[in-house]
Amino acid sequence: MSGFKERFIAAQERLRRPERLGEVAARGRAILCWCNRCAHHARIDGKHLSLALGPDFPIPEIGTRLRCSGCGAKDVATSPDLASTTPAPAGPMAIAAAV
């Protein structure tokens, strides 16, 4: 296999891999949590979650461990909060508690 093809395949594989908590925590970003039932949303500090769940934990999987504090549903979606330039407050999580 040529060097170009190997680099191309490696780049494509990185694009398919979901972002990990360690990557977001290293950039000082927060995780955006959104309840799919009642639309309640909050930001959770990525560094605190990385310490609790580990740096290799995929961000889309975080929602399976959360519960909405607004309606109690376990239907929570998570993604990196790309719009934030400052980390979320280190206080209690507004949307959910880890299960």
C-alpha positions in Angstrom: 0.0 0.0 0.0 1.3 3.4 -0.8 2.1 6.0 1.9 -0.7 8.3 0.6 -3.3 5.6 0.8 -2.2 4.6 4.4 -2.4 8.3 5.5 -5.8 8.7 3.8 -7.2 5.6 5.5 -5.8 6.8 8.9 -7.4 10.3 8.4 -10.8 8.7 7.5 -10.7 6.5 10.6 -10.0 9.6 12.8 -13.1 11.3 11.4 -15.4 8.3 12.1 -14.2 8.0 15.7 -16.4 9.8 18.2 -14.7 12.5 20.2 -13.4 11.5 23.6 -13.7 13.2 27.0 -9.9 13.6 27.3 -9.8 15.6 24.0 -12.5 18.0 25.2 -11.0 18.3 28.7 -7.6 19.1 27.3 -9.1 22.0 25.4 -10.9 23.3 28.5 -14.3 22.8 26.9 -17.7 21.8 28.4 -20.1 19.1 27.4 -23.5 20.2 26.3 -26.4 18.1 27.6 -29.9 18.3 26.1 -33.0 16.4 27.3 -34.9 15.1 24.3 -38.1 15.0 26.2 -38.5 18.5 27.8 -35.6 20.4 26.0 -33.9 21.3 29.3 -30.2 21.8 28.7 -27.0 22.4 30.7 -23.3 22.4 30.4 -21.0 20.1 32.4 -17.3 20.7 32.8 -15.3 18.3 30.6 -12.5 18.0 33.1 -14.7 16.8 35.9 -16.4 14.3 33.7 -13.0 13.1 32.4 -11.9 12.4 36.0 -15.1 10.5 36.8 -15.6 8.5 33.6 -12.0 8.4 32.2 -10.4 10.2 29.3 -11.3 7.5 26.7 -15.0 7.7 27.3 -16.9 8.6 24.1 -18.9 11.9 24.4 -22.1 10.5 22.7 -22.2 7.7 25.4 -22.3 10.2 28.3 -26.0 10.7 27.9 -26.7 7.1 28.8 -25.4 7.8 32.3 -27.4 11.0 32.9 -30.9 11.8 34.0 -32.7 15.1 33.3 -33.2 17.2 36.5 -36.2 18.9 34.8 -38.4 15.9 34.0 -36.4 12.9 35.2 -36.1 11.3 31.7 -33.0 9.3 30.8 -33.2 10.5 27.2 -30.3 12.9 27.3 -28.1 13.7 24.3 -24.6 15.0 24.7 -22.0 16.7 22.5 -19.0 18.9 22.9 -20.0 22.5 23.6 -18.1 24.1 20.7 -19.6 27.6 21.2 -18.2 27.9 24.7 -14.9 29.7 25.2 -14.9 29.3 29.0 -15.4 26.0 30.9 -18.7 25.3 32.6 -18.9 26.0 36.4 -17.4 23.3 38.6 -20.5 23.3 40.8 -23.3 20.7 40.8 -24.5 19.5 37.4 -27.7 21.3 36.5 -29.1 18.7 34.2 -28.4 15.4 35.7 -26.7 13.3 38.2 -24.5 10.4 37.1 -26.2 7.1 37.5 
